[in-house]
Amino acid sequence: MLKITKAGNHGILLPQLSIGLDYSGSKAEHVFVSHGHADHIPWKNRGTVYATPPTSSFMKLRGVKYEVQELPFQKTLETENARITFYPAGHILGSAMTFVESDFGNLLYTGDYRTPPSPATEGFELPDKSIDTFITEATFSLPVYKWKSYEELKAEVTGFVQEALNNEYTPVFLAYNLGKAQEIMFLLKDLVHPIQIHGAGYKLCEVYEEHGFPLGNYESYDRDTCEGKILICPGSALNNGFASNVKKKRIAYCSGWAAMEARRSQLTVDKLIPLSDHLDFFELIDLCEKLQPKITYITHTPNPNVVKHYLDERGIPSQFLDMAAGPND
């Protein structure tokens, strides 16, 4: 069986194979990066780092200085001790699940993932093999988190824009600069209405365009010309003066956390749209049931015992992969 060590707050180490997964430590010869969000990028590195081509581009744009080896989906890399293959994770563009095969057994590490996948990604695909060890995030780990269909969410996003514009309000979406912002733009591109995105998100949009995901009629945010356009920014930007000169605006918060009505008063927004780039609770349980791994490790979750309870009921062995230590330490 593969030994697994949770490397503090950043990454997983497979010590028998000298392999790190989203890992920033010094004990891995080979490190595989699941996607371009900052909490998964190895900012300190001493080994060879591999990522999909879009993730490599995002890493460079976000300030990574070391060389990244590009590994396309479903192209297997062989090291001295293992065979490693990336599979599309459906989370953001370039996001990958890492499948590791070795003499100690195999392992599927999800990173962050979504199924059904975001339409602004390469999709979602699993290895066509039985899984020994499954490491899954469980960000939305309660049964209250059940997402609407893609069609319903697209209708909410476009409907919010149309209603705001029809009433001479400027529509503003609160969304992460990488992934969520571009998904919203992808959903709105057919409206052909000008979009302005926060500057930090704007520079990342080119990667989507380069990989075949058109994002519509967009430009970088300009305070002097933003009124009447569709605006997209992270929530923190509003506190720093984003569109503060626009008096008539409607604000929508887009996140899986929007499934909780309390967020409306916490954030002072006009609409909550539960558009998540993670899978919901029931999709997580269903996927574990489909895979039937020998062991499932649950990570990145405030409620591991709830997930474990549902998996126990289905006869699927599982345990929490603590942020501070791995099960084999």
Stockholm file with secondary structure:
# STOCKHOLM 1.0

chainA/1-329         MLKITKAGNHGILLPQLSIGLDYSGSKAEHVFVSHGHADHIPWKNRGTVYATPPTSSFMKLRGVKYEVQELPFQKTLETENARITFYPAGHILGSAMTFVESDFGNLLYTGDYRTPPSPATEGFELPDKSIDTFITEATFSLPVYKWKSYEELKAEVTGFVQEALNNEYTPVFLAYNLGKAQEIMFLLKDLVHPIQIHGAGYKLCEVYEEHGFPLGNYESYDRDTCEGKILICPGSALNNGFASNVKKKRIAYCSGWAAMEARRSQLTVDKLIPLSDHLDFFELIDLCEKLQPKITYITHTPNPNVVKHYLDERGIPSQFLDMAAGPND
#=GR chainA/1-329 SS CCCCEECTTSCEEETTTTEEESCCSSSCSEEECCCSSGGGSCSSCSSEEEECHHHHHHHHHTTCCSCEEECCTTCCEECSSEEEEEEEBSSSTTCEEEEEEETTEEEEECSSCCSSCCTTSSCBCCCSSCCSEEEEECSSCSTTCCCCCHHHHHHHHHHHHHHHHHTTCEEEEECCTTTHHHHHHHHHGGGCCCEEECHHHHHHHHHHHHTTCCCCSEEECCTTTCTTSEEEECHHHHTTTTTTTCSSEEEEEESGGGGSTHHHHHHTCSEEECCCSSCCHHHHHHHHHHHCCSEEEEESCSCHHHHHHHHHHTTCCEEECCSSCCTTC
#=GC SS_cons         CCCCEECTTSCEEETTTTEEESCCSSSCSEEECCCSSGGGSCSSCSSEEEECHHHHHHHHHTTCCSCEEECCTTCCEECSSEEEEEEEBSSSTTCEEEEEEETTEEEEECSSCCSSCCTTSSCBCCCSSCCSEEEEECSSCSTTCCCCCHHHHHHHHHHHHHHHHHTTCEEEEECCTTTHHHHHHHHHGGGCCCEEECHHHHHHHHHHHHTTCCCCSEEECCTTTCTTSEEEECHHHHTTTTTTTCSSEEEEEESGGGGSTHHHHHHTCSEEECCCSSCCHHHHHHHHHHHCCSEEEEESCSCHHHHHHHHHHTTCCEEECCSSCCTTC
//
